[in-house]
Amino acid sequence: MITSRSHASVIREVEAMTRHPLFKGYVHDVGGPTANFRRPSCQAQLRRGLCKGKNCLTPTPCKNLDADHSDYLALLRKLRAVPGVKKVFVRSGIRFDYLLEDKNDAFFAELVKYHISGQLKVAPEHCIDSVLDYMGKPHNEVYNRFMEKYRRMNRKYERDQYLVPYLISSHPGSTLADAIALAEYLNRTGRQPEQVQDFYPTPGTLSTCMYYTGLDPRTMKPVYVPRAPREKAMQRALLQWKRPDMKKLVLEALREAGREDLIGYDRRCLVTPPPPPRKSPAGQKKQAGHSPAGQKKPPGQKPRRR
């Protein structure tokens, strides 16, 4: 269930900020763990409470979902009108699949025009649908639709703003092959993520239950869980394959998975081959105290016994 602060409470806080001598006119975030969740997901939830065993947005949006940003939009408009406020930003994560379900584009339009400080954070998490199912996240096709609509909105309002995708490696269900597929997708779409989190179990979540039991509690079927530190390091490195300090791990991962086709100089390749080992120049001593083959020993020097 969503519990939100009243408009009056948020406005009082912003007005107090404007009276502070160090305030520069910028409200850096109006949101929460998911900024655009401010109301119950449907009228049935409002009347009866939380639906048991039901997800509102995955694997597909519930037919009863009432995606409405009007209350959030009204709050942002009021904050923009507070004397002394220059800009109001939304830096918290936006749940993009919920945003796409809103048939009214008014919030999306004003978000793009007024409330993004160059970058908007979203959490596609992965690109492999089977892994996204374990995460309880929408399939990759939904994220692609959101990216395209975000681009159109920016062109329409003459903005040059970017998406910052939040990604997770080594989530239960994610194999090394899945991590390589995600790296290929990022490379193909021109993304080089700076924010990557390796899965870390936290109490009270389905994902942590899968991590410790190796089972999906919803179906009781086995789930592949990457636990070995080396594999977790390789999966994480694959998502930042461009970093020089990750190259060794990326090479190891590609060779272990039999994907040497991604090692090379083609655009689709993730890394270049390592340089060949340097050969010693002809005539140079290989070891101290040993003469190269064919070189005469100095006069009077006795051969060493072996």
NORMOPE-V37804 format. One line per field, one symbol per residue. burial: b if it has 9 or more other ideal C-beta (glycine too) atoms within 8 Angstrom, else e. A space follows every 50 residues. Layout:
BEGIN
burial = ???
END
This chain:
BEGIN
burial = eeeeeeeeebbeebbebbeeeebeeebebbbeebbbbebbbbeebeeeee eeeeebbbeebbeebbbebbbbbbbbbbbbebeebebbbbebbbbbbbbb bbeeebbbbbbbebbbeebbbbebbbbbeebbbbbebbebebbebbbebb eebbeebebebeebbbbbbbbbbbebebbbbbbbbbbeeeeebeebbbbe beeeebbbbbbeeebbbeeeeebebbeeeebbbbbbbbbbbeeeebbebb bbbbbebebeebbeeeeebbbeeeeeeeeeeeeeeeeeeeebeeeeeeee eeeeee
END
